[in-house]
Amino acid sequence: MVLAFFRGGSSDGSFDAIVARSIGMLSDARHSFDLATLALLTETDAETVANDIRETDQRINTAEQELRSELVVHVTVQGNADIGSVLGFTLLIKKIERIGDQAKNVLDLAESGVSLVDSADIDELLLGRQIVSRLFVDAAELLGDSDASDSAVDEFADRALEIAANHQQKIDGFMTSTQPGHEVVPLAIYYRYLRRIVMNLIGVVRTSGEPIPHVDYAAEGTVDLDD
């Protein structure tokens, strides 16, 4: 059950506000991702979205710092009974912060002068952007639904892992491509950022439901999800 071990401590339900703020951080990260990919994949000028993305990233960073402080206070007040929950939330909000950083990296790519508007694969790139953006929504829904089933989490993880595998396949193809470097290198970098975002979204969902020893791993600890 999603958030099962978070809510299993001595203070059942006391993490609701932290869950809500975590979902807000995830929404901010999606906002940054959507704007950054617009700058890279469309005619949108990076300068018109840069301040918004950086302000949003700072908001995510501030939220992470504030939540970490709240979690420290929680342990101080409640003692060790909720230590598993506190550790889980600390990992979860760090993964969301990483996603915000990766979205900012996409902006950095656009600001460096890279544009994929004229790529032969632009239709596929735009579709892929929509698919990843939707993963943010699905992850937030699972994070906020205390009644979501384990099978729903597994379905999300399997679907996202397939998307990440496709990103890796693209990267591997660029490594041996005969296309000019100025064409394939930006694509390889972009797909690398996409893959990291997707893997961290998997981590966000799995962190909310997995025992601490299995966090960052799938298939009962045999597949490393950390990226």
Number of C-alpha atoms within 10 A of each C-alpha: 17 23 25 17 18 27 18 14 18 13 13 11 11 13 17 13 11 17 20 14 16 25 22 15 26 26 19 21 28 22 19 28 28 17 21 27 25 21 27 23 20 15 12 17 14 24 12 11 16 20 11 15 24 17 12 19 24 15 17 28 20 14 19 22 15 12 19 20 11 14 21 16 12 18 15 10 9 14 11 14 13 21 18 17 24 21 16 22 24 18 20 23 27 18 24 27 25 20 30 29 22 24 26 24 17 25 26 17 19 24 17 10 9 18 21 20 18 10 14 9 11 14 12 11 19 15 11 16 17 13 13 22 18 13 19 21 15 15 22 22 14 23 24 17 12 14 11 16 14 15 10 13 22 15 12 20 21 14 14 20 17 13 19 22 14 14 22 17 12 15 21 12 13 19 12 9 11 9 10 8 12 9 14 19 15 17 21 19 16 22 22 17 20 24 24 21 27 25 24 25 28 29 26 28 23 28 29 27 22 23 15 15 9 17 22 21 18 18 8 10 12 9 11 13 19 13 13
